[in-house]
Amino acid sequence: MAHLIEQMAYVGDTPWHGLGQQLSPHQSLDVWRQQAGMDWHIEASPVRFIADSASHLGSIHSFPEQKVLYRSDTQAPLSVVSQRYKVVQPEEVLAFYRDLTEYAGYELETAGVLKGGRKFWALARSGLGGALKGQDQINDYLLLATSCDGSLATVAMPTSVRVVCHNTLSIAVDGMSQGVKVPHSTEFRPQLVKQQLGLSVSQWDDFMHRMKTLAERKVSQAEAQTYFQSVICHTDGPLDDPSKLPNGRALNRVQKLYQGEGRGSQLCTAQGTAWGLLNAVTEYVDHEKRARSNDYRMDAAWFGQGASLKDKALESALALVA
């Protein structure tokens, strides 16, 4: 089966999805473009079609409202979009980090393309981080991703990574995602996006304070059961026959991850706590949720149903300490 990832590069430890080409640290953006499979442009061409006619060749017509986007290197088609569609180039995603890496202490850690170039992203570590109870390390990252097929707006999103298990979680403060979305009907303006993100130490400190609160919040067995049923099965309250719950396999697995099978679940920060509940779900989504391959799972975990499930898990965990 062909992978969703055309090419990808990373520095440091192998990413949680286990994919990519390892680079040495502090490479130039030109090296990243080549090694991450982003050394090409998105080109556009008017839509034309052949209509049946008396002639065996048919007749060629144009459809001026739409355009075909295709790769400059292989001429492979990527999508058909309206003339109003604003394209973000692969090199723009990497260039977004230029001043952050040169002047603000960020370092690119992974970048690549999905679905043959229809989606592409880069992820950089900010240098901020902290440890819950001195032992459970969490680091701060900034993810920038976009698509050229209408499946994803251009998204800039602060993201945390729990080191012990490489679980990823978008950063939310006061219940609100701190990400910025730029629809493809609008021009992508990198500096404006950075201003809207408001990247700051105080934002990270606020997030870490909430995660520390989750690590302090002890939960009962009944609370854990209710939490998982609500997040995984979309069902509240006790049931006469739990075996009839939807998503029963997923429910059983996250419970086992929480009860000691998950990476980091034996730490005092996670054992019997709301932080442990949250990480059972994030580990399941990032590492174990059924998918055609690891790259399909990564796509869902960052941009699809998996990302939505992790957001719900965080919201429900924070509700326990409200």
MARFIGU-301018 format. One record per residue (C-alpha): residue in one letter; x, y, z; residue number from 1. Coordinates in nm, 2 decimals. Layout:
residues N
@resn->A, x->X, y->Y, z->Z, resi->NUM
...
//
This chain:
residues 322
@resn->M, x->0.00, y->0.00, z->0.00, resi->1
@resn->A, x->0.13, y->0.34, z->-0.09, resi->2
@resn->H, x->0.20, y->0.57, z->0.21, resi->3
@resn->L, x->0.03, y->0.90, z->0.25, resi->4
@resn->I, x->0.37, y->1.05, z->0.32, resi->5
@resn->E, x->0.56, y->1.13, z->0.00, resi->6
@resn->Q, x->0.87, y->1.23, z->0.19, resi->7
@resn->M, x->0.95, y->1.36, z->0.54, resi->8
@resn->A, x->1.25, y->1.47, z->0.74, resi->9
@resn->Y, x->1.32, y->1.51, z->1.12, resi->10
@resn->V, x->1.59, y->1.58, z->1.37, resi->11
@resn->G, x->1.65, y->1.42, z->1.70, resi->12
@resn->D, x->1.46, y->1.11, z->1.81, resi->13
@resn->T, x->1.24, y->0.92, z->1.57, resi->14
@resn->P, x->0.90, y->1.08, z->1.56, resi->15
@resn->W, x->0.60, y->0.91, z->1.73, resi->16
@resn->H, x->0.47, y->0.80, z->1.39, resi->17
@resn->G, x->0.80, y->0.63, z->1.31, resi->18
@resn->L, x->0.83, y->0.79, z->0.96, resi->19
@resn->G, x->1.09, y->1.00, z->0.79, resi->20
@resn->Q, x->1.45, y->1.08, z->0.70, resi->21
@resn->Q, x->1.68, y->1.18, z->0.99, resi->22
@resn->L, x->1.88, y->1.51, z->0.96, resi->23
@resn->S, x->2.15, y->1.65, z->1.18, resi->24
@resn->P, x->2.04, y->1.96, z->1.38, resi->25
@resn->H, x->2.04, y->2.32, z->1.26, resi->26
@resn->Q, x->2.00, y->2.26, z->0.89, resi->27
@resn->S, x->1.92, y->2.54, z->0.65, resi->28
@resn->L, x->1.57, y->2.58, z->0.51, resi->29
@resn->D, x->1.70, y->2.47, z->0.17, resi->30
@resn->V, x->1.82, y->2.14, z->0.31, resi->31
@resn->W, x->1.48, y->2.10, z->0.48, resi->32
@resn->R, x->1.30, y->2.17, z->0.15, resi->33
@resn->Q, x->1.50, y->1.89, z->-0.02, resi->34
@resn->Q, x->1.49, y->1.63, z->0.25, resi->35
@resn->A, x->1.12, y->1.69, z->0.35, resi->36
@resn->G, x->1.00, y->1.65, z->0.00, resi->37
@resn->M, x->0.89, y->2.01, z->-0.03, resi->38
@resn->D, x->1.13, y->2.12, z->-0.31, resi->39
@resn->W, x->0.86, y->2.19, z->-0.57, resi->40
@resn->H, x->0.59, y->2.44, z->-0.65, resi->41
@resn->I, x->0.22, y->2.43, z->-0.70, resi->42
@resn->E, x->0.13, y->2.53, z->-1.05, resi->43
@resn->A, x->-0.22, y->2.62, z->-1.19, resi->44
@resn->S, x->-0.38, y->2.56, z->-1.52, resi->45
@resn->P, x->-0.73, y->2.64, z->-1.66, resi->46
@resn->V, x->-0.98, y->2.35, z->-1.66, resi->47
@resn->R, x->-1.05, y->2.21, z->-2.00, resi->48
@resn->F, x->-1.26, y->1.91, z->-2.10, resi->49
@resn->I, x->-1.34, y->1.71, z->-2.41, resi->50
@resn->A, x->-1.70, y->1.69, z->-2.52, resi->51
@resn->D, x->-1.84, y->1.41, z->-2.74, resi->52
@resn->S, x->-1.90, y->1.51, z->-3.10, resi->53
@resn->A, x->-1.94, y->1.37, z->-3.44, resi->54
@resn->S, x->-1.56, y->1.38, z->-3.48, resi->55
@resn->H, x->-1.38, y->1.10, z->-3.32, resi->56
@resn->L, x->-1.14, y->1.35, z->-3.16, resi->57
@resn->G, x->-1.42, y->1.53, z->-2.98, resi->58
@resn->S, x->-1.41, y->1.91, z->-2.90, resi->59
@resn->I, x->-1.22, y->2.08, z->-2.63, resi->60
@resn->H, x->-1.39, y->2.34, z->-2.41, resi->61
@resn->S, x->-1.28, y->2.54, z->-2.11, resi->62
@resn->F, x->-1.44, y->2.59, z->-1.77, resi->63
@resn->P, x->-1.30, y->2.93, z->-1.66, resi->64
@resn->E, x->-1.44, y->2.93, z->-1.31, resi->65
@resn->Q, x->-1.21, y->2.65, z->-1.20, resi->66
@resn->K, x->-0.84, y->2.57, z->-1.22, resi->67
@resn->V, x->-0.63, y->2.26, z->-1.19, resi->68
@resn->L, x->-0.35, y->2.26, z->-0.93, resi->69
@resn->Y, x->-0.05, y->2.03, z->-1.01, resi->70
@resn->R, x->0.31, y->1.97, z->-0.90, resi->71
@resn->S, x->0.59, y->2.15, z->-1.08, resi->72
@resn->D, x->0.83, y->1.85, z->-1.06, resi->73
@resn->T, x->0.61, y->1.56, z->-1.17, resi->74
@resn->Q, x->0.31, y->1.74, z->-1.32, resi->75
@resn->A, x->0.09, y->1.52, z->-1.10, resi->76
@resn->P, x->-0.25, y->1.67, z->-1.05, resi->77
@resn->L, x->-0.34, y->1.77, z->-0.70, resi->78
@resn->S, x->-0.69, y->1.92, z->-0.71, resi->79
@resn->V, x->-0.95, y->2.12, z->-0.89, resi->80
@resn->V, x->-1.04, y->2.44, z->-0.71, resi->81
@resn->S, x->-1.21, y->2.77, z->-0.79, resi->82
@resn->Q, x->-1.02, y->3.07, z->-0.94, resi->83
@resn->R, x->-1.06, y->3.24, z->-0.60, resi->84
@resn->Y, x->-0.86, y->2.97, z->-0.42, resi->85
@resn->K, x->-0.54, y->3.12, z->-0.26, resi->86
@resn->V, x->-0.25, y->2.87, z->-0.29, resi->87
@resn->V, x->0.01, y->2.84, z->-0.01, resi->88
@resn->Q, x->0.33, y->2.70, z->-0.14, resi->89
@resn->P, x->0.54, y->2.43, z->0.04, resi->90
@resn->E, x->0.83, y->2.67, z->0.06, resi->91
@resn->E, x->0.61, y->2.92, z->0.24, resi->92
@resn->V, x->0.54, y->2.68, z->0.52, resi->93
@resn->L, x->0.91, y->2.64, z->0.59, resi->94
@resn->A, x->0.98, y->3.01, z->0.54, resi->95
@resn->F, x->0.72, y->3.08, z->0.81, resi->96
@resn->Y, x->0.98, y->2.96, z->1.06, resi->97
@resn->R, x->1.28, y->3.16, z->0.93, resi->98
@resn->D, x->1.27, y->3.45, z->1.18, resi->99
@resn->L, x->1.15, y->3.21, z->1.46, resi->100
@resn->T, x->1.45, y->2.98, z->1.41, resi->101
@resn->E, x->1.70, y->3.26, z->1.35, resi->102
@resn->Y, x->1.60, y->3.50, z->1.63, resi->103
@resn->A, x->1.35, y->3.34, z->1.87, resi->104
@resn->G, x->1.51, y->3.02, z->1.96, resi->105
@resn->Y, x->1.28, y->2.78, z->1.77, resi->106
@resn->E, x->1.42, y->2.47, z->1.60, resi->107
@resn->L, x->1.25, y->2.28, z->1.32, resi->108
@resn->E, x->1.21, y->1.91, z->1.42, resi->109
@resn->T, x->0.99, y->1.76, z->1.15, resi->110
@resn->A, x->0.84, y->1.85, z->0.81, resi->111
@resn->G, x->0.69, y->1.67, z->0.52, resi->112
@resn->V, x->0.40, y->1.61, z->0.28, resi->113
@resn->L, x->0.09, y->1.39, z->0.29, resi->114
@resn->K, x->-0.13, y->1.25, z->0.01, resi->115
@resn->G, x->0.13, y->1.31, z->-0.26, resi->116
@resn->G, x->0.15, y->1.69, z->-0.19, resi->117
@resn->R, x->-0.21, y->1.77, z->-0.11, resi->118
@resn->K, x->-0.12, y->1.84, z->0.25, resi->119
@resn->F, x->0.22, y->1.96, z->0.39, resi->120
@resn->W, x->0.34, y->2.08, z->0.73, resi->121
@resn->A, x->0.63, y->2.17, z->0.95, resi->122
@resn->L, x->0.67, y->2.14, z->1.33, resi->123
@resn->A, x->0.92, y->2.34, z->1.54, resi->124
@resn->R, x->1.01, y->2.32, z->1.91, resi->125
@resn->S, x->0.99, y->2.66, z->2.08, resi->126
@resn->G, x->1.24, y->2.59, z->2.35, resi->127
@resn->L, x->0.98, y->2.62, z->2.62, resi->128
@resn->G, x->0.90, y->2.32, z->2.84, resi->129
@resn->G, x->0.83, y->2.20, z->3.19, resi->130
@resn->A, x->0.80, y->1.89, z->3.40, resi->131
@resn->L, x->0.49, y->1.79, z->3.60, resi->132
@resn->K, x->0.61, y->1.70, z->3.96, resi->133
@resn->G, x->0.96, y->1.72, z->3.83, resi->134
@resn->Q, x->0.95, y->1.40, z->3.62, resi->135
@resn->D, x->0.69, y->1.42, z->3.35, resi->136
@resn->Q, x->0.84, y->1.64, z->3.08, resi->137
@resn->I, x->0.62, y->1.84, z->2.83, resi->138
@resn->N, x->0.76, y->2.05, z->2.55, resi->139
@resn->D, x->0.61, y->2.33, z->2.35, resi->140
@resn->Y, x->0.59, y->2.32, z->1.97, resi->141
@resn->L, x->0.44, y->2.52, z->1.68, resi->142
@resn->L, x->0.27, y->2.34, z->1.40, resi->143
@resn->L, x->0.20, y->2.50, z->1.06, resi->144
@resn->A, x->0.00, y->2.29, z->0.81, resi->145
@resn->T, x->-0.20, y->2.36, z->0.49, resi->146
@resn->S, x->-0.36, y->2.18, z->0.19, resi->147
@resn->C, x->-0.41, y->2.25, z->-0.17, resi->148
@resn->D, x->-0.72, y->2.04, z->-0.21, resi->149
@resn->G, x->-0.96, y->2.23, z->0.02, resi->150
@resn->S, x->-0.94, y->1.96, z->0.29, resi->151
@resn->L, x->-0.76, y->2.19, z->0.54, resi->152
@resn->A, x->-0.73, y->2.56, z->0.59, resi->153
@resn->T, x->-0.38, y->2.70, z->0.66, resi->154
@resn->V, x->-0.35, y->2.63, z->1.03, resi->155
@resn->A, x->-0.09, y->2.76, z->1.28, resi->156
@resn->M, x->-0.13, y->2.57, z->1.61, resi->157
@resn->P, x->0.07, y->2.57, z->1.93, resi->158
@resn->T, x->0.11, y->2.20, z->2.02, resi->159
@resn->S, x->0.25, y->2.02, z->2.33, resi->160
@resn->V, x->0.44, y->1.69, z->2.32, resi->161
@resn->R, x->0.46, y->1.47, z->2.63, resi->162
@resn->V, x->0.82, y->1.33, z->2.61, resi->163
@resn->V, x->0.77, y->0.99, z->2.78, resi->164
@resn->C, x->0.52, y->0.88, z->2.52, resi->165
@resn->H, x->0.53, y->1.14, z->2.24, resi->166
@resn->N, x->0.16, y->1.21, z->2.28, resi->167
@resn->T, x->0.06, y->1.53, z->2.10, resi->168
@resn->L, x->-0.21, y->1.78, z->2.22, resi->169
@resn->S, x->-0.31, y->2.12, z->2.08, resi->170
@resn->I, x->-0.28, y->2.39, z->2.34, resi->171
@resn->A, x->-0.60, y->2.54, z->2.47, resi->172
@resn->V, x->-0.63, y->2.82, z->2.73, resi->173
@resn->D, x->-0.97, y->2.90, z->2.90, resi->174
@resn->G, x->-1.12, y->2.63, z->2.68, resi->175
@resn->M, x->-1.02, y->2.81, z->2.36, resi->176
@resn->S, x->-0.78, y->2.67, z->2.10, resi->177
@resn->Q, x->-0.48, y->2.90, z->2.06, resi->178
@resn->G, x->-0.45, y->2.82, z->1.69, resi->179
@resn->V, x->-0.51, y->3.05, z->1.39, resi->180
@resn->K, x->-0.69, y->2.93, z->1.08, resi->181
@resn->V, x->-0.66, y->3.11, z->0.74, resi->182
@resn->P, x->-0.91, y->3.00, z->0.48, resi->183
@resn->H, x->-0.80, y->2.96, z->0.13, resi->184
@resn->S, x->-1.03, y->3.24, z->0.02, resi->185
@resn->T, x->-0.79, y->3.47, z->0.21, resi->186
@resn->E, x->-0.43, y->3.56, z->0.14, resi->187
@resn->F, x->-0.19, y->3.39, z->0.38, resi->188
@resn->R, x->0.01, y->3.66, z->0.56, resi->189
@resn->P, x->0.28, y->3.50, z->0.79, resi->190
@resn->Q, x->0.36, y->3.80, z->1.01, resi->191
@resn->L, x->-0.01, y->3.87, z->1.07, resi->192
@resn->V, x->-0.06, y->3.50, z->1.17, resi->193
@resn->K, x->0.23, y->3.53, z->1.42, resi->194
@resn->Q, x->0.07, y->3.84, z->1.57, resi->195
@resn->Q, x->-0.26, y->3.67, z->1.60, resi->196
@resn->L, x->-0.10, y->3.37, z->1.76, resi->197
@resn->G, x->0.04, y->3.59, z->2.03, resi->198
@resn->L, x->0.32, y->3.34, z->2.10, resi->199
@resn->S, x->0.43, y->3.41, z->2.45, resi->200
@resn->V, x->0.57, y->3.25, z->2.77, resi->201
@resn->S, x->0.26, y->3.35, z->2.96, resi->202
@resn->Q, x->0.04, y->3.15, z->2.73, resi->203
@resn->W, x->0.26, y->2.84, z->2.78, resi->204
@resn->D, x->0.27, y->2.90, z->3.16, resi->205
@resn->D, x->-0.11, y->2.91, z->3.17, resi->206
@resn->F, x->-0.13, y->2.59, z->2.98, resi->207
@resn->M, x->0.12, y->2.41, z->3.21, resi->208
@resn->H, x->-0.06, y->2.54, z->3.51, resi->209
@resn->R, x->-0.37, y->2.36, z->3.39, resi->210
@resn->M, x->-0.19, y->2.04, z->3.31, resi->211
@resn->K, x->-0.03, y->2.05, z->3.66, resi->212
@resn->T, x->-0.38, y->2.09, z->3.80, resi->213
@resn->L, x->-0.49, y->1.78, z->3.61, resi->214
@resn->A, x->-0.19, y->1.58, z->3.75, resi->215
@resn->E, x->-0.30, y->1.68, z->4.11, resi->216
@resn->R, x->-0.67, y->1.59, z->4.06, resi->217
@resn->K, x->-0.73, y->1.23, z->4.18, resi->218
@resn->V, x->-1.02, y->1.05, z->4.02, resi->219
@resn->S, x->-1.23, y->0.76, z->4.14, resi->220
@resn->Q, x->-1.29, y->0.44, z->3.94, resi->221
@resn->A, x->-1.65, y->0.56, z->3.88, resi->222
@resn->E, x->-1.53, y->0.90, z->3.75, resi->223
@resn->A, x->-1.28, y->0.73, z->3.52, resi->224
@resn->Q, x->-1.55, y->0.51, z->3.38, resi->225
@resn->T, x->-1.79, y->0.81, z->3.32, resi->226
@resn->Y, x->-1.51, y->1.01, z->3.16, resi->227
@resn->F, x->-1.41, y->0.74, z->2.91, resi->228
@resn->Q, x->-1.78, y->0.65, z->2.83, resi->229
@resn->S, x->-1.84, y->1.02, z->2.76, resi->230
@resn->V, x->-1.53, y->1.08, z->2.55, resi->231
@resn->I, x->-1.51, y->0.75, z->2.36, resi->232
@resn->C, x->-1.87, y->0.64, z->2.35, resi->233
@resn->H, x->-2.05, y->0.97, z->2.37, resi->234
@resn->T, x->-2.27, y->0.83, z->2.65, resi->235
@resn->D, x->-2.32, y->0.98, z->2.99, resi->236
@resn->G, x->-2.44, y->0.81, z->3.31, resi->237
@resn->P, x->-2.44, y->0.44, z->3.42, resi->238
@resn->L, x->-2.56, y->0.17, z->3.18, resi->239
@resn->D, x->-2.72, y->-0.17, z->3.25, resi->240
@resn->D, x->-2.50, y->-0.34, z->2.99, resi->241
@resn->P, x->-2.17, y->-0.17, z->2.92, resi->242
@resn->S, x->-2.09, y->-0.44, z->2.66, resi->243
@resn->K, x->-2.35, y->-0.28, z->2.42, resi->244
@resn->L, x->-2.17, y->0.06, z->2.42, resi->245
@resn->P, x->-2.06, y->0.19, z->2.08, resi->246
@resn->N, x->-1.68, y->0.19, z->2.03, resi->247
@resn->G, x->-1.65, y->-0.09, z->2.29, resi->248
@resn->R, x->-1.31, y->-0.20, z->2.16, resi->249
@resn->A, x->-1.17, y->0.16, z->2.19, resi->250
@resn->L, x->-1.32, y->0.20, z->2.54, resi->251
@resn->N, x->-1.16, y->-0.12, z->2.66, resi->252
@resn->R, x->-0.82, y->-0.02, z->2.52, resi->253
@resn->V, x->-0.81, y->0.33, z->2.67, resi->254
@resn->Q, x->-0.91, y->0.19, z->3.01, resi->255
@resn->K, x->-0.62, y->-0.05, z->2.99, resi->256
@resn->L, x->-0.38, y->0.23, z->2.89, resi->257
@resn->Y, x->-0.50, y->0.43, z->3.19, resi->258
@resn->Q, x->-0.47, y->0.13, z->3.42, resi->259
@resn->G, x->-0.10, y->0.07, z->3.36, resi->260
@resn->E, x->-0.04, y->-0.04, z->3.00, resi->261
@resn->G, x->0.02, y->0.31, z->2.86, resi->262
@resn->R, x->0.36, y->0.47, z->2.84, resi->263
@resn->G, x->0.40, y->0.69, z->3.14, resi->264
@resn->S, x->0.08, y->0.57, z->3.30, resi->265
@resn->Q, x->0.28, y->0.44, z->3.61, resi->266
@resn->L, x->0.42, y->0.79, z->3.68, resi->267
@resn->C, x->0.27, y->0.96, z->3.99, resi->268
@resn->T, x->0.15, y->1.24, z->3.77, resi->269
@resn->A, x->-0.08, y->1.00, z->3.57, resi->270
@resn->Q, x->-0.17, y->0.71, z->3.81, resi->271
@resn->G, x->-0.53, y->0.76, z->3.92, resi->272
@resn->T, x->-0.54, y->1.13, z->3.80, resi->273
@resn->A, x->-0.72, y->1.34, z->3.54, resi->274
@resn->W, x->-0.39, y->1.38, z->3.36, resi->275
@resn->G, x->-0.37, y->1.00, z->3.33, resi->276
@resn->L, x->-0.73, y->1.00, z->3.18, resi->277
@resn->L, x->-0.63, y->1.26, z->2.92, resi->278
@resn->N, x->-0.31, y->1.08, z->2.82, resi->279
@resn->A, x->-0.48, y->0.74, z->2.78, resi->280
@resn->V, x->-0.70, y->0.90, z->2.51, resi->281
@resn->T, x->-0.41, y->1.09, z->2.34, resi->282
@resn->E, x->-0.19, y->0.78, z->2.34, resi->283
@resn->Y, x->-0.47, y->0.58, z->2.19, resi->284
@resn->V, x->-0.53, y->0.83, z->1.91, resi->285
@resn->D, x->-0.16, y->0.89, z->1.83, resi->286
@resn->H, x->-0.03, y->0.54, z->1.85, resi->287
@resn->E, x->-0.31, y->0.28, z->1.85, resi->288
@resn->K, x->-0.63, y->0.39, z->1.69, resi->289
@resn->R, x->-0.71, y->0.17, z->1.39, resi->290
@resn->A, x->-0.58, y->0.32, z->1.06, resi->291
@resn->R, x->-0.47, y->0.19, z->0.72, resi->292
@resn->S, x->-0.11, y->0.29, z->0.81, resi->293
@resn->N, x->0.09, y->0.51, z->1.05, resi->294
@resn->D, x->0.07, y->0.80, z->0.81, resi->295
@resn->Y, x->-0.31, y->0.78, z->0.79, resi->296
@resn->R, x->-0.32, y->0.77, z->1.17, resi->297
@resn->M, x->-0.09, y->1.08, z->1.18, resi->298
@resn->D, x->-0.32, y->1.27, z->0.94, resi->299
@resn->A, x->-0.62, y->1.19, z->1.16, resi->300
@resn->A, x->-0.44, y->1.27, z->1.49, resi->301
@resn->W, x->-0.34, y->1.61, z->1.37, resi->302
@resn->F, x->-0.61, y->1.72, z->1.13, resi->303
@resn->G, x->-0.91, y->1.48, z->1.14, resi->304
@resn->Q, x->-1.13, y->1.28, z->1.38, resi->305
@resn->G, x->-0.84, y->1.20, z->1.61, resi->306
@resn->A, x->-0.77, y->1.57, z->1.66, resi->307
@resn->S, x->-1.13, y->1.63, z->1.75, resi->308
@resn->L, x->-1.13, y->1.33, z->1.99, resi->309
@resn->K, x->-0.82, y->1.47, z->2.17, resi->310
@resn->D, x->-0.98, y->1.81, z->2.20, resi->311
@resn->K, x->-1.29, y->1.66, z->2.36, resi->312
@resn->A, x->-1.07, y->1.46, z->2.60, resi->313
@resn->L, x->-0.89, y->1.78, z->2.71, resi->314
@resn->E, x->-1.22, y->1.97, z->2.75, resi->315
@resn->S, x->-1.37, y->1.68, z->2.96, resi->316
@resn->A, x->-1.06, y->1.65, z->3.17, resi->317
@resn->L, x->-1.05, y->2.02, z->3.24, resi->318
@resn->A, x->-1.42, y->2.00, z->3.34, resi->319
@resn->L, x->-1.31, y->1.78, z->3.63, resi->320
@resn->V, x->-1.10, y->2.06, z->3.78, resi->321
@resn->A, x->-1.33, y->2.35, z->3.70, resi->322
//
